[in-house]
Amino acid sequence: MSLLDRIRWKRTLRTPSSERLLGVLDGRDAVAVDLHFLADGSVAGTVTVVDGCGVDRATVPALLERIDDDFLPGVDLDDDRGEGSVTFTVVWATGAESFESARRS
């Protein structure tokens, strides 16, 4: 089984115009994806790859294609016309943590 086939995706947030996905690889957080669905039909995404997770720079193009194919059926990474297209920003992180605002009693 390939590295990309071993990533298990969890949707952690969904709004009418955005989604957040978390990719878990071998029991560890490996990839976070934020997708923003724009009014013109295109999608802007930020993909954060955690260093040391097993996804290297050479794997990123295939990872982006997999995200496009699996989660964005109405747009195409290879579409250069601007309509129905997707663009990704890839960020490399040394770690990730979640923080929530403190609730007052």
DOGULUM-522736 format. One record per atom (N, C-alpha, C): chain; residue in one letter; residue number from 1; x, y, z; atom name. Coordinates in steps of 0.1 Angstrom, whole numbers. Layout:
N
<chaine->A; residu->a; num->NUM; u->X; v->Y; w->Z; atome->CA>
...
END
This chain:
105
<chaine->A; residu->m; num->1; u->9; v->-12; w->0; atome->N>
<chaine->A; residu->m; num->1; u->0; v->0; w->0; atome->CA>
<chaine->A; residu->m; num->1; u->9; v->12; w->0; atome->C>
<chaine->A; residu->s; num->2; u->6; v->22; w->-9; atome->N>
<chaine->A; residu->s; num->2; u->14; v->34; w->-10; atome->CA>
<chaine->A; residu->s; num->2; u->12; v->43; w->2; atome->C>
<chaine->A; residu->l; num->3; u->21; v->52; w->4; atome->N>
<chaine->A; residu->l; num->3; u->21; v->62; w->15; atome->CA>
<chaine->A; residu->l; num->3; u->7; v->70; w->14; atome->C>
<chaine->A; residu->l; num->4; u->4; v->74; w->3; atome->N>
<chaine->A; residu->l; num->4; u->-9; v->82; w->2; atome->CA>
<chaine->A; residu->l; num->4; u->-21; v->74; w->5; atome->C>
<chaine->A; residu->d; num->5; u->-21; v->61; w->1; atome->N>
<chaine->A; residu->d; num->5; u->-32; v->52; w->4; atome->CA>
<chaine->A; residu->d; num->5; u->-33; v->49; w->19; atome->C>
<chaine->A; residu->r; num->6; u->-22; v->51; w->27; atome->N>
<chaine->A; residu->r; num->6; u->-23; v->49; w->41; atome->CA>
<chaine->A; residu->r; num->6; u->-28; v->61; w->49; atome->C>
<chaine->A; residu->i; num->7; u->-29; v->72; w->43; atome->N>
<chaine->A; residu->i; num->7; u->-34; v->84; w->50; atome->CA>
<chaine->A; residu->i; num->7; u->-49; v->83; w->52; atome->C>
<chaine->A; residu->r; num->8; u->-54; v->84; w->64; atome->N>
<chaine->A; residu->r; num->8; u->-68; v->84; w->67; atome->CA>
<chaine->A; residu->r; num->8; u->-73; v->98; w->70; atome->C>
<chaine->A; residu->w; num->9; u->-83; v->102; w->63; atome->N>
<chaine->A; residu->w; num->9; u->-88; v->116; w->64; atome->CA>
<chaine->A; residu->w; num->9; u->-100; v->117; w->74; atome->C>
<chaine->A; residu->k; num->10; u->-99; v->128; w->82; atome->N>
<chaine->A; residu->k; num->10; u->-110; v->131; w->90; atome->CA>
<chaine->A; residu->k; num->10; u->-114; v->145; w->87; atome->C>
<chaine->A; residu->r; num->11; u->-127; v->148; w->85; atome->N>
<chaine->A; residu->r; num->11; u->-132; v->161; w->84; atome->CA>
<chaine->A; residu->r; num->11; u->-134; v->167; w->98; atome->C>
<chaine->A; residu->t; num->12; u->-127; v->178; w->101; atome->N>
<chaine->A; residu->t; num->12; u->-128; v->184; w->114; atome->CA>
<chaine->A; residu->t; num->12; u->-137; v->196; w->114; atome->C>
<chaine->A; residu->l; num->13; u->-140; v->202; w->103; atome->N>
<chaine->A; residu->l; num->13; u->-148; v->214; w->103; atome->CA>
<chaine->A; residu->l; num->13; u->-154; v->216; w->89; atome->C>
<chaine->A; residu->r; num->14; u->-166; v->220; w->88; atome->N>
<chaine->A; residu->r; num->14; u->-173; v->223; w->76; atome->CA>
<chaine->A; residu->r; num->14; u->-182; v->235; w->77; atome->C>
<chaine->A; residu->t; num->15; u->-181; v->244; w->68; atome->N>
<chaine->A; residu->t; num->15; u->-190; v->256; w->68; atome->CA>
<chaine->A; residu->t; num->15; u->-196; v->256; w->53; atome->C>
<chaine->A; residu->p; num->16; u->-205; v->265; w->51; atome->N>
<chaine->A; residu->p; num->16; u->-210; v->266; w->37; atome->CA>
<chaine->A; residu->p; num->16; u->-199; v->269; w->26; atome->C>
<chaine->A; residu->s; num->17; u->-188; v->275; w->31; atome->N>
<chaine->A; residu->s; num->17; u->-178; v->279; w->21; atome->CA>
<chaine->A; residu->s; num->17; u->-164; v->274; w->24; atome->C>
<chaine->A; residu->s; num->18; u->-163; v->265; w->34; atome->N>
<chaine->A; residu->s; num->18; u->-149; v->260; w->37; atome->CA>
<chaine->A; residu->s; num->18; u->-150; v->246; w->44; atome->C>
<chaine->A; residu->e; num->19; u->-138; v->240; w->44; atome->N>
<chaine->A; residu->e; num->19; u->-137; v->227; w->50; atome->CA>
<chaine->A; residu->e; num->19; u->-123; v->226; w->56; atome->C>
<chaine->A; residu->r; num->20; u->-122; v->218; w->67; atome->N>
<chaine->A; residu->r; num->20; u->-109; v->215; w->72; atome->CA>
<chaine->A; residu->r; num->20; u->-108; v->200; w->73; atome->C>
<chaine->A; residu->l; num->21; u->-97; v->194; w->68; atome->N>
<chaine->A; residu->l; num->21; u->-95; v->180; w->69; atome->CA>
<chaine->A; residu->l; num->21; u->-82; v->177; w->76; atome->C>
<chaine->A; residu->l; num->22; u->-81; v->166; w->83; atome->N>
<chaine->A; residu->l; num->22; u->-69; v->162; w->90; atome->CA>
<chaine->A; residu->l; num->22; u->-65; v->148; w->84; atome->C>
<chaine->A; residu->g; num->23; u->-53; v->147; w->79; atome->N>
<chaine->A; residu->g; num->23; u->-48; v->134; w->74; atome->CA>
<chaine->A; residu->g; num->23; u->-39; v->128; w->85; atome->C>
<chaine->A; residu->v; num->24; u->-43; v->115; w->89; atome->N>
<chaine->A; residu->v; num->24; u->-35; v->108; w->99; atome->CA>
<chaine->A; residu->v; num->24; u->-28; v->97; w->92; atome->C>
<chaine->A; residu->l; num->25; u->-15; v->96; w->95; atome->N>
<chaine->A; residu->l; num->25; u->-7; v->85; w->90; atome->CA>
<chaine->A; residu->l; num->25; u->0; v->78; w->101; atome->C>
<chaine->A; residu->d; num->26; u->-2; v->65; w->101; atome->N>
<chaine->A; residu->d; num->26; u->4; v->56; w->111; atome->CA>
<chaine->A; residu->d; num->26; u->1; v->61; w->126; atome->C>
<chaine->A; residu->g; num->27; u->-11; v->66; w->128; atome->N>
<chaine->A; residu->g; num->27; u->-16; v->70; w->141; atome->CA>
<chaine->A; residu->g; num->27; u->-11; v->84; w->145; atome->C>
<chaine->A; residu->r; num->28; u->-5; v->92; w->136; atome->N>
<chaine->A; residu->r; num->28; u->0; v->105; w->139; atome->CA>
<chaine->A; residu->r; num->28; u->-6; v->115; w->129; atome->C>
<chaine->A; residu->d; num->29; u->-9; v->127; w->134; atome->N>
<chaine->A; residu->d; num->29; u->-13; v->138; w->125; atome->CA>
<chaine->A; residu->d; num->29; u->-2; v->141; w->115; atome->C>
<chaine->A; residu->a; num->30; u->-5; v->141; w->102; atome->N>
<chaine->A; residu->a; num->30; u->5; v->142; w->92; atome->CA>
<chaine->A; residu->a; num->30; u->3; v->154; w->83; atome->C>
<chaine->A; residu->v; num->31; u->-10; v->157; w->79; atome->N>
<chaine->A; residu->v; num->31; u->-14; v->167; w->70; atome->CA>
<chaine->A; residu->v; num->31; u->-27; v->174; w->74; atome->C>
<chaine->A; residu->a; num->32; u->-27; v->187; w->74; atome->N>
<chaine->A; residu->a; num->32; u->-39; v->195; w->76; atome->CA>
<chaine->A; residu->a; num->32; u->-42; v->202; w->63; atome->C>
<chaine->A; residu->v; num->33; u->-55; v->202; w->59; atome->N>
<chaine->A; residu->v; num->33; u->-59; v->208; w->47; atome->CA>
<chaine->A; residu->v; num->33; u->-71; v->218; w->50; atome->C>
<chaine->A; residu->d; num->34; u->-69; v->230; w->46; atome->N>
<chaine->A; residu->d; num->34; u->-80; v->240; w->47; atome->CA>
<chaine->A; residu->d; num->34; u->-84; v->244; w->33; atome->C>
<chaine->A; residu->l; num->35; u->-97; v->242; w->30; atome->N>
<chaine->A; residu->l; num->35; u->-102; v->245; w->17; atome->CA>
<chaine->A; residu->l; num->35; u->-113; v->256; w->17; atome->C>
<chaine->A; residu->h; num->36; u->-111; v->266; w->9; atome->N>
<chaine->A; residu->h; num->36; u->-121; v->277; w->8; atome->CA>
<chaine->A; residu->h; num->36; u->-127; v->277; w->-6; atome->C>
<chaine->A; residu->f; num->37; u->-140; v->276; w->-6; atome->N>
<chaine->A; residu->f; num->37; u->-148; v->276; w->-18; atome->CA>
<chaine->A; residu->f; num->37; u->-152; v->290; w->-22; atome->C>
<chaine->A; residu->l; num->38; u->-146; v->295; w->-33; atome->N>
<chaine->A; residu->l; num->38; u->-148; v->309; w->-36; atome->CA>
<chaine->A; residu->l; num->38; u->-160; v->311; w->-45; atome->C>
<chaine->A; residu->a; num->39; u->-165; v->323; w->-46; atome->N>
<chaine->A; residu->a; num->39; u->-178; v->326; w->-53; atome->CA>
<chaine->A; residu->a; num->39; u->-177; v->324; w->-68; atome->C>
<chaine->A; residu->d; num->40; u->-164; v->324; w->-74; atome->N>
<chaine->A; residu->d; num->40; u->-163; v->322; w->-88; atome->CA>
<chaine->A; residu->d; num->40; u->-162; v->307; w->-92; atome->C>
<chaine->A; residu->g; num->41; u->-164; v->298; w->-82; atome->N>
<chaine->A; residu->g; num->41; u->-163; v->284; w->-84; atome->CA>
<chaine->A; residu->g; num->41; u->-149; v->278; w->-82; atome->C>
<chaine->A; residu->s; num->42; u->-140; v->286; w->-80; atome->N>
<chaine->A; residu->s; num->42; u->-126; v->281; w->-77; atome->CA>
<chaine->A; residu->s; num->42; u->-124; v->278; w->-62; atome->C>
<chaine->A; residu->v; num->43; u->-113; v->271; w->-59; atome->N>
<chaine->A; residu->v; num->43; u->-110; v->267; w->-46; atome->CA>
<chaine->A; residu->v; num->43; u->-96; v->271; w->-42; atome->C>
<chaine->A; residu->a; num->44; u->-94; v->277; w->-31; atome->N>
<chaine->A; residu->a; num->44; u->-81; v->280; w->-26; atome->CA>
<chaine->A; residu->a; num->44; u->-78; v->271; w->-13; atome->C>
<chaine->A; residu->g; num->45; u->-67; v->264; w->-14; atome->N>
<chaine->A; residu->g; num->45; u->-64; v->255; w->-3; atome->CA>
<chaine->A; residu->g; num->45; u->-51; v->258; w->3; atome->C>
<chaine->A; residu->t; num->46; u->-50; v->255; w->16; atome->N>
<chaine->A; residu->t; num->46; u->-37; v->255; w->23; atome->CA>
<chaine->A; residu->t; num->46; u->-35; v->241; w->29; atome->C>
<chaine->A; residu->v; num->47; u->-23; v->235; w->25; atome->N>
<chaine->A; residu->v; num->47; u->-20; v->222; w->29; atome->CA>
<chaine->A; residu->v; num->47; u->-8; v->223; w->38; atome->C>
<chaine->A; residu->t; num->48; u->-9; v->219; w->51; atome->N>
<chaine->A; residu->t; num->48; u->2; v->219; w->60; atome->CA>
<chaine->A; residu->t; num->48; u->7; v->205; w->62; atome->C>
<chaine->A; residu->v; num->49; u->20; v->203; w->60; atome->N>
<chaine->A; residu->v; num->49; u->26; v->190; w->61; atome->CA>
<chaine->A; residu->v; num->49; u->35; v->190; w->73; atome->C>
<chaine->A; residu->v; num->50; u->33; v->181; w->82; atome->N>
<chaine->A; residu->v; num->50; u->41; v->180; w->94; atome->CA>
<chaine->A; residu->v; num->50; u->55; v->173; w->91; atome->C>
<chaine->A; residu->d; num->51; u->66; v->180; w->94; atome->N>
<chaine->A; residu->d; num->51; u->79; v->175; w->91; atome->CA>
<chaine->A; residu->d; num->51; u->80; v->161; w->98; atome->C>
<chaine->A; residu->g; num->52; u->86; v->152; w->92; atome->N>
<chaine->A; residu->g; num->52; u->89; v->139; w->98; atome->CA>
<chaine->A; residu->g; num->52; u->77; v->129; w->97; atome->C>
<chaine->A; residu->c; num->53; u->66; v->133; w->91; atome->N>
<chaine->A; residu->c; num->53; u->55; v->124; w->90; atome->CA>
<chaine->A; residu->c; num->53; u->56; v->114; w->79; atome->C>
<chaine->A; residu->g; num->54; u->66; v->115; w->71; atome->N>
<chaine->A; residu->g; num->54; u->67; v->105; w->60; atome->CA>
<chaine->A; residu->g; num->54; u->64; v->111; w->46; atome->C>
<chaine->A; residu->v; num->55; u->57; v->122; w->46; atome->N>
<chaine->A; residu->v; num->55; u->54; v->129; w->33; atome->CA>
<chaine->A; residu->v; num->55; u->66; v->138; w->30; atome->C>
<chaine->A; residu->d; num->56; u->73; v->136; w->19; atome->N>
<chaine->A; residu->d; num->56; u->84; v->145; w->16; atome->CA>
<chaine->A; residu->d; num->56; u->80; v->154; w->4; atome->C>
<chaine->A; residu->r; num->57; u->89; v->163; w->0; atome->N>
<chaine->A; residu->r; num->57; u->86; v->172; w->-10; atome->CA>
<chaine->A; residu->r; num->57; u->83; v->165; w->-24; atome->C>
<chaine->A; residu->a; num->58; u->90; v->154; w->-26; atome->N>
<chaine->A; residu->a; num->58; u->87; v->147; w->-39; atome->CA>
<chaine->A; residu->a; num->58; u->73; v->141; w->-39; atome->C>
<chaine->A; residu->t; num->59; u->67; v->139; w->-28; atome->N>
<chaine->A; residu->t; num->59; u->53; v->133; w->-27; atome->CA>
<chaine->A; residu->t; num->59; u->42; v->144; w->-28; atome->C>
<chaine->A; residu->v; num->60; u->46; v->156; w->-26; atome->N>
<chaine->A; residu->v; num->60; u->36; v->167; w->-26; atome->CA>
<chaine->A; residu->v; num->60; u->27; v->168; w->-38; atome->C>
<chaine->A; residu->p; num->61; u->33; v->168; w->-51; atome->N>
<chaine->A; residu->p; num->61; u->24; v->168; w->-62; atome->CA>
<chaine->A; residu->p; num->61; u->13; v->157; w->-62; atome->C>
<chaine->A; residu->a; num->62; u->17; v->145; w->-59; atome->N>
<chaine->A; residu->a; num->62; u->7; v->134; w->-59; atome->CA>
<chaine->A; residu->a; num->62; u->-3; v->136; w->-47; atome->C>
<chaine->A; residu->l; num->63; u->2; v->142; w->-36; atome->N>
<chaine->A; residu->l; num->63; u->-7; v->144; w->-25; atome->CA>
<chaine->A; residu->l; num->63; u->-18; v->155; w->-29; atome->C>
<chaine->A; residu->l; num->64; u->-14; v->165; w->-36; atome->N>
<chaine->A; residu->l; num->64; u->-23; v->176; w->-40; atome->CA>
<chaine->A; residu->l; num->64; u->-33; v->170; w->-51; atome->C>
<chaine->A; residu->e; num->65; u->-28; v->161; w->-60; atome->N>
<chaine->A; residu->e; num->65; u->-37; v->155; w->-69; atome->CA>
<chaine->A; residu->e; num->65; u->-47; v->146; w->-62; atome->C>
<chaine->A; residu->r; num->66; u->-43; v->139; w->-52; atome->N>
<chaine->A; residu->r; num->66; u->-52; v->130; w->-44; atome->CA>
<chaine->A; residu->r; num->66; u->-63; v->139; w->-37; atome->C>
<chaine->A; residu->i; num->67; u->-58; v->150; w->-31; atome->N>
<chaine->A; residu->i; num->67; u->-68; v->159; w->-24; atome->CA>
<chaine->A; residu->i; num->67; u->-78; v->164; w->-34; atome->C>
<chaine->A; residu->d; num->68; u->-73; v->168; w->-46; atome->N>
<chaine->A; residu->d; num->68; u->-82; v->173; w->-57; atome->CA>
<chaine->A; residu->d; num->68; u->-92; v->162; w->-61; atome->C>
<chaine->A; residu->d; num->69; u->-87; v->150; w->-64; atome->N>
<chaine->A; residu->d; num->69; u->-95; v->140; w->-69; atome->CA>
<chaine->A; residu->d; num->69; u->-106; v->135; w->-58; atome->C>
<chaine->A; residu->d; num->70; u->-101; v->134; w->-45; atome->N>
<chaine->A; residu->d; num->70; u->-110; v->128; w->-35; atome->CA>
<chaine->A; residu->d; num->70; u->-120; v->138; w->-29; atome->C>
<chaine->A; residu->f; num->71; u->-116; v->151; w->-28; atome->N>
<chaine->A; residu->f; num->71; u->-124; v->160; w->-21; atome->CA>
<chaine->A; residu->f; num->71; u->-130; v->172; w->-29; atome->C>
<chaine->A; residu->l; num->72; u->-125; v->173; w->-41; atome->N>
<chaine->A; residu->l; num->72; u->-129; v->185; w->-50; atome->CA>
<chaine->A; residu->l; num->72; u->-134; v->180; w->-63; atome->C>
<chaine->A; residu->p; num->73; u->-145; v->173; w->-64; atome->N>
<chaine->A; residu->p; num->73; u->-150; v->168; w->-77; atome->CA>
<chaine->A; residu->p; num->73; u->-154; v->179; w->-87; atome->C>
<chaine->A; residu->g; num->74; u->-157; v->191; w->-83; atome->N>
<chaine->A; residu->g; num->74; u->-162; v->202; w->-92; atome->CA>
<chaine->A; residu->g; num->74; u->-150; v->210; w->-97; atome->C>
<chaine->A; residu->v; num->75; u->-138; v->208; w->-93; atome->N>
<chaine->A; residu->v; num->75; u->-127; v->216; w->-97; atome->CA>
<chaine->A; residu->v; num->75; u->-116; v->207; w->-101; atome->C>
<chaine->A; residu->d; num->76; u->-106; v->213; w->-108; atome->N>
<chaine->A; residu->d; num->76; u->-95; v->205; w->-113; atome->CA>
<chaine->A; residu->d; num->76; u->-82; v->212; w->-112; atome->C>
<chaine->A; residu->l; num->77; u->-72; v->206; w->-105; atome->N>
<chaine->A; residu->l; num->77; u->-59; v->211; w->-103; atome->CA>
<chaine->A; residu->l; num->77; u->-52; v->215; w->-116; atome->C>
<chaine->A; residu->d; num->78; u->-55; v->208; w->-127; atome->N>
<chaine->A; residu->d; num->78; u->-49; v->210; w->-140; atome->CA>
<chaine->A; residu->d; num->78; u->-56; v->221; w->-148; atome->C>
<chaine->A; residu->d; num->79; u->-67; v->227; w->-143; atome->N>
<chaine->A; residu->d; num->79; u->-75; v->237; w->-150; atome->CA>
<chaine->A; residu->d; num->79; u->-68; v->250; w->-149; atome->C>
<chaine->A; residu->d; num->80; u->-63; v->256; w->-160; atome->N>
<chaine->A; residu->d; num->80; u->-56; v->268; w->-160; atome->CA>
<chaine->A; residu->d; num->80; u->-65; v->280; w->-165; atome->C>
<chaine->A; residu->r; num->81; u->-78; v->277; w->-167; atome->N>
<chaine->A; residu->r; num->81; u->-87; v->288; w->-172; atome->CA>
<chaine->A; residu->r; num->81; u->-92; v->297; w->-161; atome->C>
<chaine->A; residu->g; num->82; u->-90; v->293; w->-148; atome->N>
<chaine->A; residu->g; num->82; u->-94; v->301; w->-137; atome->CA>
<chaine->A; residu->g; num->82; u->-108; v->298; w->-132; atome->C>
<chaine->A; residu->e; num->83; u->-117; v->292; w->-140; atome->N>
<chaine->A; residu->e; num->83; u->-130; v->288; w->-135; atome->CA>
<chaine->A; residu->e; num->83; u->-130; v->274; w->-131; atome->C>
<chaine->A; residu->g; num->84; u->-134; v->271; w->-119; atome->N>
<chaine->A; residu->g; num->84; u->-134; v->257; w->-115; atome->CA>
<chaine->A; residu->g; num->84; u->-120; v->252; w->-112; atome->C>
<chaine->A; residu->s; num->85; u->-111; v->261; w->-109; atome->N>
<chaine->A; residu->s; num->85; u->-97; v->257; w->-107; atome->CA>
<chaine->A; residu->s; num->85; u->-94; v->256; w->-92; atome->C>
<chaine->A; residu->v; num->86; u->-83; v->251; w->-89; atome->N>
<chaine->A; residu->v; num->86; u->-79; v->250; w->-75; atome->CA>
<chaine->A; residu->v; num->86; u->-64; v->254; w->-74; atome->C>
<chaine->A; residu->t; num->87; u->-61; v->262; w->-64; atome->N>
<chaine->A; residu->t; num->87; u->-47; v->265; w->-61; atome->CA>
<chaine->A; residu->t; num->87; u->-44; v->261; w->-46; atome->C>
<chaine->A; residu->f; num->88; u->-32; v->257; w->-44; atome->N>
<chaine->A; residu->f; num->88; u->-28; v->252; w->-31; atome->CA>
<chaine->A; residu->f; num->88; u->-16; v->260; w->-27; atome->C>
<chaine->A; residu->t; num->89; u->-15; v->264; w->-14; atome->N>
<chaine->A; residu->t; num->89; u->-3; v->268; w->-8; atome->CA>
<chaine->A; residu->t; num->89; u->1; v->257; w->2; atome->C>
<chaine->A; residu->v; num->90; u->14; v->253; w->1; atome->N>
<chaine->A; residu->v; num->90; u->19; v->242; w->9; atome->CA>
<chaine->A; residu->v; num->90; u->28; v->248; w->20; atome->C>
<chaine->A; residu->v; num->91; u->26; v->244; w->32; atome->N>
<chaine->A; residu->v; num->91; u->33; v->249; w->43; atome->CA>
<chaine->A; residu->v; num->91; u->40; v->237; w->50; atome->C>
<chaine->A; residu->w; num->92; u->52; v->238; w->54; atome->N>
<chaine->A; residu->w; num->92; u->59; v->227; w->62; atome->CA>
<chaine->A; residu->w; num->92; u->60; v->232; w->76; atome->C>
<chaine->A; residu->a; num->93; u->55; v->223; w->85; atome->N>
<chaine->A; residu->a; num->93; u->55; v->226; w->99; atome->CA>
<chaine->A; residu->a; num->93; u->63; v->216; w->108; atome->C>
<chaine->A; residu->t; num->94; u->69; v->222; w->118; atome->N>
<chaine->A; residu->t; num->94; u->77; v->213; w->127; atome->CA>
<chaine->A; residu->t; num->94; u->68; v->206; w->137; atome->C>
<chaine->A; residu->g; num->95; u->56; v->211; w->139; atome->N>
<chaine->A; residu->g; num->95; u->46; v->205; w->148; atome->CA>
<chaine->A; residu->g; num->95; u->33; v->213; w->147; atome->C>
<chaine->A; residu->a; num->96; u->23; v->208; w->154; atome->N>
<chaine->A; residu->a; num->96; u->10; v->214; w->154; atome->CA>
<chaine->A; residu->a; num->96; u->3; v->211; w->167; atome->C>
<chaine->A; residu->e; num->97; u->-4; v->221; w->172; atome->N>
<chaine->A; residu->e; num->97; u->-12; v->219; w->184; atome->CA>
<chaine->A; residu->e; num->97; u->-25; v->227; w->182; atome->C>
<chaine->A; residu->s; num->98; u->-35; v->223; w->189; atome->N>
<chaine->A; residu->s; num->98; u->-48; v->230; w->189; atome->CA>
<chaine->A; residu->s; num->98; u->-49; v->238; w->202; atome->C>
<chaine->A; residu->f; num->99; u->-54; v->250; w->201; atome->N>
<chaine->A; residu->f; num->99; u->-57; v->258; w->213; atome->CA>
<chaine->A; residu->f; num->99; u->-71; v->263; w->212; atome->C>
<chaine->A; residu->e; num->100; u->-78; v->263; w->223; atome->N>
<chaine->A; residu->e; num->100; u->-91; v->269; w->224; atome->CA>
<chaine->A; residu->e; num->100; u->-92; v->280; w->234; atome->C>
<chaine->A; residu->s; num->101; u->-101; v->289; w->231; atome->N>
<chaine->A; residu->s; num->101; u->-103; v->300; w->241; atome->CA>
<chaine->A; residu->s; num->101; u->-108; v->295; w->254; atome->C>
<chaine->A; residu->a; num->102; u->-104; v->301; w->265; atome->N>
<chaine->A; residu->a; num->102; u->-109; v->297; w->278; atome->CA>
<chaine->A; residu->a; num->102; u->-123; v->301; w->280; atome->C>
<chaine->A; residu->r; num->103; u->-131; v->292; w->285; atome->N>
<chaine->A; residu->r; num->103; u->-145; v->295; w->288; atome->CA>
<chaine->A; residu->r; num->103; u->-146; v->300; w->302; atome->C>
<chaine->A; residu->r; num->104; u->-154; v->311; w->303; atome->N>
<chaine->A; residu->r; num->104; u->-155; v->318; w->316; atome->CA>
<chaine->A; residu->r; num->104; u->-167; v->312; w->323; atome->C>
<chaine->A; residu->s; num->105; u->-166; v->310; w->336; atome->N>
<chaine->A; residu->s; num->105; u->-178; v->304; w->343; atome->CA>
<chaine->A; residu->s; num->105; u->-188; v->314; w->347; atome->C>
END
